[in-house]
């Protein structure tokens, strides 16, 4: 008798998305992740749900169309952690002629059946308020729409929903070995308590940067797909301009960099695209990347940016499918699903490439690939099913309802919690009537009630999990907060 129908390796966005989809179809699922959920690539994105405007330049029309369709779907099922964002694309100094950019934006507006977001428009930066903060000169700019996403929360909510539907989510758990035996997978998993054997009818390799490494450790698997590791880094600096819009900045080398409002008081600048030559692991920004991003921002904004201005950085390794492109920037962000199930063997599905915007569709395609193994599985269902907390239509109305229910709590706190937990905020707060009812304060509007929720409902185990993945409160709390949280967690 098998332990589970499906064993998923990898707790990033693709792994949790597949686990959620499969559990909702009635399959028994176990997901194992060697670190925390979204500990690597999935928490190191530029935090965008977007079609990928620049991919049109490389002819990635299928990918862009799918991503644009998914943009609208994800906005509908997770409106607490995904919301529209206007992007200003200045043309002054652009390496691309205005007609080319406008043509690309026309395609961007129409490829994906846009319904909820506004169409592209042209503005004069000398007259429009969105030109404030840019270097003098004005000129024409295009304004188009995409969406912001709390990326690591998207991963956690997919895991939550998978768990609510019966999936076993095992963080800090490593797949150390796997082999086919008697038509099943026999896998050895290890955690702090030791090792155990799990049997499964199918195995999904969604290990991200470790996808090829995992294949190399499983005997008898095909090795004919390549992965190309690319490092992307971001810097966070004090706010460079007023307003809630973002900028898409074009560099003379034809690469683009985003400047995005971040955590109220900051501007997020990124990303880079640098080949990663070593084994997968924790990535860090280097001096050249920092200098490149600072120079890009300084080229456009009146506030000059230097490495001394950087308050935080993060980097991730993207496991892109190796299409043998000449430069890291040109490598496809499309995904490839490689099914190894020759001669009726227990199937192994490996995930190469992909981007956070298309994770839900990728999961659907993964279940289509595995359909012959699971004829009992239900139909596709995730396109319209809200993620936990996303079952509301109007965010302002949600905040107003919370304010009415919890008059003794600050509206700023309720707004932040609603952005993180949506309609689940009421479950987190319970019957709290005052700040004192939320338990021990840790600074930055973080209280024990929220810490307890994250530990019991979202698999948080450390201060880093809480401060930099389930939230970005690490940018707002006192320096000793992490130590205080670790002490509290140890007491629990």
Secondary structure, DSSP 8 states (H G I E B T S, - for coil): --SEEEEEE--SHHHHHHHHHHHHTT--EEEE-SSSTT-SGGGSS-SEE---GGGGGGT-HHHHHHHHHHHHHHHHH-TTTEEEEEEEEE-TT-SS-HHHHHHHHHHHHHTTT--SS---EEEETTTSGGGTTB-TT--EEEEEEEEEE-HHHHHHHHHHHHHHTT-EEESS-EEEEEEEETTEEEEEEEETTEEEEEEEEEEEE--GGGHHHHHHTSTT------EEEEEEEEEEEE--SSSS-EEEEE-TTS-EEEEEEETTTEEEEE---EE--S-S------HHHHHHHHHHHHHHBSS---GGGEEEEEEEEEEEE----SSGGGS---EEEEEE-GGG--EEEEEEE--GGGHHHHHHHHHHHTGGG-TT-----TTT---TT---S-HHHHHHHHHHH-TTS-HHHHHHHHHHHGGGHHHHHTT--SGGGG-SEEETTEEHHHHHHHHHHH---SHHIIIIIS--GGGTS-TTHHHHHHHHHHH-
